[in-house]
Amino acid sequence: MLATIIYILALMTEIGFLIFFSVFVVFLIYSSLKGSPFVPTNSKEIDDILKGASLKHNQNFYELGCGEGRVTIRAVTKYQVKGYGIDVNPILIRWANFKVFLKKMDNVEFCRKNIFDVSLEKADVIYLFLMPALISKLVPKFKKELRKKTLIISHGFKVKGFGPYLVKFLDRRPFPTYYYIFRPKI
């Protein structure tokens, strides 16, 4: 009898894991179809990237395609910025919000939205680790909504057409990082 109960519990655990894993994979595929797959950045790289940004207390830090929020959480924790993470993947957003809850952070928000539906007008710093095609689609939004001197940090890929705004470049493997300061022509 005990062996049967243990067998049933093990079977239910396995089925639960398979269901969770299947849902997770579906949402990863969904994220990829929407523009970029979930590819987390390691902690050392995050620290180097944020150090290169010279973040200041109370700046508005936006992470487009934030995944589970590790870059935003690190920026908020280390530099006391106000963090805003945006992603289309509901599982990753729930995970990011759970981490914020556990750390009892109050100056960070994560929301499940399409990045094209979020106003960037209050952003002081924008961090993105997105595919080049999606970055290219963001350029008109940047030109329309960003304030003068907004810092754009693009990890992995250049922002097409923003060459004149490039102020710093970190040549790291496997992904370089590009820093742009937006200065619109008047």
Buried (B, 14 or more C-beta within 10 A) or exposed (E): EEEEEEEEEEEEEEEEEEEEEEEBEEBBEEBEEBBBBBEEBEEEBBEBBBEBBEBEEEBBBBBBBBBBBBBBBBBBBEBBBBBBBBBBBEBBBEBBBEBBEEEEBEBBBBBBEEBEEBEBEEBBBBBBBBBBEBBBBBEEBBEEBBEEEBBBBBBBBBBEEBEEBBEBEBEBEEBBBBBBBBEEEE
